[in-house]
Amino acid sequence: MNPTKGILFKVCALFLFAIMASLIKAASENVPPWQAVFFRAFFAMPIILLWLAQRGDLRTGLRVTNAWGHFWRGVIGTTAMAFGFAGLGLLPFPEVTAIGFASPFFTLIFAAILLGERFRVFRIGAVVVGLIGVAIILYPRITVFGDGGAASLALLGAIFTLTSAAFRSLAQIHIRRLVQTDQTAAIVFYFSLTSTVLALLTIPLGWVMPTRTEFMSLIGAGLVGGVAQILLTTGYRYSEASTLAPFDYTSMIFAVLIGYFVFSEIPTSNTIWGSAIIIAAGITIIWRERQLGLKRGKARPSVTPQG
């Protein structure tokens, strides 16, 4: 274990994911989100395959024992990606990032419903506080409902982004199940493969011929996304998930900087205050879960083999 190295990989991955999202956003005015999903998934696969070959895991890393699990993870993850890309085209970059922070709260709710995990009072309180933060961000969009024009499109973007966060949470639930039987490399690769195939099925919905700039942006998004996924996976080899989790929120810094310098977007006061509340609630949950994990770790040596 090398926590410093793990943190470095994680932050670099988040920076590249922010770059990837900005490239998708740059092409979103003309290119539909389902077409962007194809570029993101297809052009990430060569990067992932080269990584597996370099590690010597090309043969063993792609074996699966739960094919249907990979399929449904791909369907749910692709849906999340499409809604997320749609939101990027309709909302400022920092706002999309902030709403996306709702995903961990949805994960806790779905874990309690689908996996039977205990939903402690502490968790419930933190989730409620986090969702209040989301509501603060969404409030300006909801209050202009029915005004038409750009306001209605922004509300639609907020709905798309929140839907994406919910589907990302469901994908995390499926990943928790998949990691019990299959390697991370297989999960990453087959997600990209499934997303590519599903995206191709959307051709009848209307694809467009991208301009040269848009074409390069979309290819770049796929390549950068593939590298980011590798860095993220590598980070977890050097450090525990609980140590790396708080650094997810550095993506807000990257979103604000990119939004300001690339898209001339300035976060609203609602976005700032809502993000602060969401981040505080999220870090509180991470801290609490880490404390419980340490307690379980101390208690484990005294437990008999029979439990």
C-alpha positions in Angstrom: 0.0 0.0 0.0 1.1 3.5 -0.9 -1.7 6.0 0.0 0.2 9.0 -1.5 0.6 7.2 -4.8 -3.0 6.1 -4.7 -4.3 9.7 -4.1 -2.1 11.0 -6.9 -3.5 8.5 -9.4 -7.1 9.2 -8.2 -6.8 13.0 -8.6 -5.1 12.7 -12.0 -8.0 10.4 -13.1 -10.6 12.9 -11.9 -8.8 15.7 -13.8 -8.8 13.6 -17.0 -12.5 12.7 -16.5 -13.2 16.5 -16.2 -11.2 17.0 -19.5 -13.3 14.2 -21.1 -16.5 15.8 -20.0 -15.5 19.1 -21.3 -14.7 17.6 -24.7 -18.1 16.0 -24.8 -19.7 19.3 -23.8 -17.8 21.1 -26.6 -19.4 18.8 -29.2 -22.9 18.6 -27.5 -24.4 21.5 -29.5 -24.5 19.4 -32.7 -23.8 15.8 -31.6 -26.6 13.9 -29.8 -25.7 12.3 -26.4 -26.2 8.7 -27.6 -23.7 9.3 -30.4 -21.2 10.8 -27.9 -21.6 7.6 -25.9 -20.3 5.6 -28.8 -17.2 7.6 -29.2 -16.5 7.6 -25.4 -16.9 3.8 -25.2 -15.4 2.7 -28.5 -12.2 4.7 -28.4 -11.5 3.8 -24.8 -11.3 0.1 -25.6 -7.9 0.2 -27.4 -6.4 2.0 -24.4 -7.8 -0.6 -22.0 -6.7 -3.5 -24.2 -3.1 -2.1 -24.4 -3.1 -1.7 -20.6 -4.2 -5.3 -20.1 -1.6 -6.5 -22.6 1.2 -4.5 -20.9 0.2 -6.1 -17.5 0.0 -9.6 -19.0 -3.7 -9.8 -18.1 -5.1 -9.8 -21.6 -6.2 -13.5 -21.4 -7.1 -13.9 -17.7 -8.4 -10.4 -17.2 -11.2 -10.8 -19.7 -12.7 -14.0 -18.3 -16.1 -13.7 -16.8 -18.3 -15.9 -14.7 -21.4 -13.6 -14.7 -22.0 -12.6 -18.3 -25.6 -11.4 -17.6 -24.3 -9.3 -14.7 -21.9 -7.5 -17.1 -24.7 -7.0 -19.6 -27.0 -5.3 -17.1 -24.1 -3.3 -15.7 -23.5 -2.1 -19.2 -27.1 -1.2 -19.9 -27.4 0.7 -16.6 -24.0 2.4 -17.0 -24.7 3.3 -20.6 -28.0 4.9 -19.7 -26.3 6.9 -17.0 -23.7 8.1 -19.5 -26.3 9.1 -22.0 -28.3 11.1 -19.5 -25.1 12.7 -18.2 -24.0 13.8 -21.6 -27.4 15.2 -22.3 -27.2 17.2 -19.1 -23.8 18.5 -20.1 -25.2 20.1 -23.2 -27.9 21.9 -21.3 -26.3 23.1 -18.0 -23.1 24.8 -16.9 -20.3 22.4 -16.2 -20.0 23.2 -12.5 -23.7 22.6 -12.0 -23.6 19.3 -13.7 -20.7 18.2 -11.5 -22.5 19.4 -8.3 -25.7 17.5 -9.1 -23.7 14.4 -9.9 -22.5 14.4 -6.3 -26.0 13.1 -5.4 -24.9 9.7 -6.7 -23.4 8.4 -3.4 -26.6 9.2 -1.6 -28.6 7.2 -4.1 -26.1 4.4 -3.7 -26.8 4.2 0.0 -30.6 4.1 -0.6 -30.3 1.4 -3.4 -27.9 -0.6 -1.3 -30.5 -0.7 1.5 -33.3 -1.7 -0.8 -31.5 -4.1 -3.2 -28.7 -5.5 -1.0 -30.4 -5.4 2.4 -27.6 -3.2 3.9 -28.5 -1.6 7.2 -29.6 2.0 6.9 -28.4 3.5 10.2 -29.8 6.7 11.6 -26.5 8.4 10.9 -26.7 7.4 7.3 -30.3 8.6 7.0 -29.4 12.0 8.4 -26.5 12.5 6.1 -28.5 11.4 3.1 -31.3 13.9 3.9 -28.7 16.7 4.4 -27.1 15.8 1.1 -30.4 15.8 -0.8 -31.2 19.2 0.7 -28.0 20.4 -0.9 -29.1 18.9 -4.2 -32.5 20.7 -3.8 -30.7 24.0 -3.3 -28.9 23.6 -6.6 -32.1 22.6 -8.4 -34.3 25.3 -6.9 -33.6 28.0 -9.4 -34.4 25.6 -12.2 -37.7 24.4 -10.7 -38.9 27.9 -10.0 -38.8 28.9 -13.7 -40.8 25.8 -14.8 -43.1 26.7 -17.6 -41.3 29.9 -18.6 -40.3 28.3 -21.8 -37.1 28.7 -23.9 -33.7 28.4 -22.2 -35.1 28.1 -18.7 -37.1 25.0 -19.6 -34.1 23.5 -21.4 -32.0 24.1 -18.2 -34.7 22.4 -16.1 -34.6 19.4 -18.5 -30.8 19.4 -18.2 -31.1 19.2 -14.4 -33.6 16.3 -14.6 -31.2 14.5 -17.0 -28.2 15.0 -14.7 -30.1 13.8 -11.6 -31.3 10.8 -13.5 -27.8 10.1 -14.6 -26.7 10.2 -10.9 -29.4 7.7 -10.0 -28.4 5.3 -12.7 -24.7 5.6 -11.8 -25.7 4.5 -8.3 -27.5 1.5 -9.7 -24.4 0.7 -11.7 -22.3 0.8 -8.5 -24.6 -1.7 -6.9 -24.1 -4.1 -9.8 -20.3 -3.5 -9.6 -20.4 -4.5 -6.0 -21.8 -7.8 -7.0 -19.5 -8.3 -10.0 -16.3 -7.7 -8.1 -17.1 -10.8 -6.0 -16.7 -13.1 -9.1 -14.9 -11.2 -11.8 -11.7 -9.1 -12.1 -11.9 -5.3 -12.3 -10.2 -5.4 -15.8 -13.1 -7.5 -17.1 -15.7 -5.1 -15.6 -14.0 -2.1 -17.2 -13.6 -3.7 -20.7 -17.0 -5.3 -21.0 -18.7 -2.1 -19.9 -17.0 -0.3 -22.8 -17.9 -3.1 -25.2 -21.5 -3.2 -24.1 -21.8 0.6 -24.3 -20.4 0.6 -27.8 -22.9 -2.0 -29.0 -25.8 -0.3 -27.3 -24.8 3.1 -28.7 -24.7 1.7 -32.2 -28.4 0.6 -31.8 -29.3 4.3 -31.5 -28.3 5.1 -35.1 -32.1 5.1 -36.1 -32.7 7.8 -33.5 -30.6 10.2 -35.5 -26.8 10.5 -35.7 -25.1 13.5 -37.4 -21.9 14.0 -39.2 -19.6 15.8 -36.8 -17.4 18.7 -37.9 -13.7 18.1 -37.9 -13.3 19.8 -34.5 -16.2 17.9 -33.0 -14.9 14.6 -34.4 -11.5 15.2 -32.8 -13.1 16.2 -29.5 -15.2 13.0 -29.4 -12.2 10.8 -30.2 -10.2 12.7 -27.6 -13.0 12.1 -25.1 -12.8 8.3 -25.6 -9.0 8.2 -25.4 -8.8 10.4 -22.4 -11.7 8.5 -20.7 -9.8 5.3 -21.2 -6.6 6.6 -19.7 -8.6 8.1 -16.8 -10.3 4.7 -16.1 -6.9 3.0 -16.0 -5.5 5.6 -13.6 -8.5 5.3 -11.4 -8.2 1.5 -11.3 -4.5 1.8 -10.6 -5.1 4.2 -7.7 -7.2 1.5 -5.9 -4.2 -0.8 -6.1 -2.2 1.5 -3.9 -4.8 2.7 -1.4 -8.0 1.7 0.3 -11.3 3.0 -1.2 -12.2 4.8 2.1 -8.9 6.8 1.8 -9.5 7.8 -1.8 -13.2 8.6 -1.5 -13.0 12.2 -0.2 -10.9 13.1 -3.2 -13.9 12.6 -5.5 -14.8 16.2 -4.6 -11.7 17.6 -6.2 -13.6 17.2 -9.4 -15.6 20.3 -8.4 -12.4 22.3 -8.5 -11.6 21.1 -12.0 -15.2 21.7 -13.2 -15.2 25.3 -11.9 -11.8 26.1 -13.5 -12.7 24.5 -16.9 -16.2 26.0 -16.8 -14.7 29.5 -16.2 -11.7 29.4 -18.6 -13.2 27.3 -21.4 -16.9 27.9 -21.4 -17.0 31.3 -19.6 -19.3 29.8 -16.9 -19.5 31.2 -13.4 -21.1 29.0 -10.7 -24.2 30.5 -9.1 -24.5 31.0 -5.3 -27.0 28.1 -5.2 -24.5 25.9 -6.9 -21.7 26.9 -4.4 -23.9 26.6 -1.3 -25.6 23.4 -2.5 -22.2 21.8 -3.3 -20.8 22.7 0.0 -23.7 21.0 1.8 -23.4 17.9 -0.4 -19.7 17.6 0.1 -20.0 18.1 3.8 -22.6 15.3 4.0 -20.6 13.0 1.8 -17.4 13.4 3.7 -19.4 12.8 7.0 -20.6 9.5 5.6 -17.1 8.5 4.4 -15.7 9.4 7.9 -18.4 7.4 9.7 -18.0 4.4 7.4 -14.3 4.5 7.9 -14.7 4.5 11.7 -17.1 1.6 11.6 -14.6 -0.3 9.3 -11.8 0.3 11.8 -14.0 -1.0 14.7 -14.9 -4.1 12.7 -11.2 -4.6 11.9 -10.3 -4.5 15.6 -13.1 -6.9 16.5 -12.4 -9.4 13.8 -9.3 -11.1 15.4 -11.4 -12.0 18.5 -14.1 -13.7 16.5 -14.1 -17.5 16.4 -13.9 -19.3 13.0 -17.6 -20.1 13.5 -18.4 -16.4 13.6 
